[in-house]
Amino acid sequence: MPMSIVTDEDRRKVKEYLKQALSVQRAIDESRAEMRDILDVLKNDHDIKPSIARKVLKAMEKGNFPEIRNQNEELEDLYAIAN
């Protein structure tokens, strides 16, 4: 599908949308850097692995910790059977 930028108003709108998108992208990049810094503090000060912290954060975000706990219990049960 070819671009539909015909008028000067179209160009102005596209330019403004692209500027907004760039601003959002920069904010995302800054947030990612801040997250890495926080995870580094957890790792260095409290010996919490970033992968574990991320899993906890995801469970907090989704509110599905009981489901994750059940999955881990099943994994532990299966491991116990296998050993």
N, C-alpha and C positions, 0 to 999 in steps of 0.2 A: 504494500500500500504506500503510495508516494506521500510525501509530506504535504500538508495543506497550510502553507504559510504564504498568503497572497498579499495581504494588505500590510501597511505600516503598523496598524493596530495588532494584527496577528504577530508580527515580529516583536512588538513591544511586550505582548503577553507571554510569548515563548521565552523571551529574554528574562522576564521577571520570574517565570516559573523555574527556569534553570538556575537563577540566582537563589531562589528559595530552596531548591533541591540541594545546591551546594552548601548552603547554610546548615541544612539538616544533616548532610553527610559529615560536615565538620563537627557538629554536635555529637553525632554517633561515634566518630573517631575519638573525641575527647572523653566520652563516657567509657569507651572500651579501655582507654589508657588508665582512667581512674579505677576501673574494675580490676585491671592488672595490678595496680598499686595496692589496692585493698587486699587482694588475694596474696600478694607478696608479704604484706604485714602479717596476715593470718599464718602464713607458712613460716616466716622468720621468727615471729614472736610467740607463736602458739603451736608450732609443728603440725598445722592443719594443711593437708595436701590440697592444692587448688582444685583437683578433680573432685575431692570429697566436698569441699565448700560449694562448688558449682552444683553438685547434686542436691545438697541441702537447699540452696537458693532456688533451684528449679522446683523442688517439692514445696517450698514455702510459697512460691509464685502460683503454682497450680493447686495448692491445697490438697495434694494427694499423698501425704506421708503415710497414712495407713496402708494404702495400696503398695507403696514401695516397701514398707516393713514386711508385708505378706510375701512379696516377691523374694526378699532377702531370706526370710524364714524358709521358704521352699528351697532356695539355693543351698542354705545351710543343711537342711534335711537331706537333700540329694547328695551333697558332699559327704555327709556322715555315712550314708549308705554305701557310697563308692569306696570309702576308705576302710 
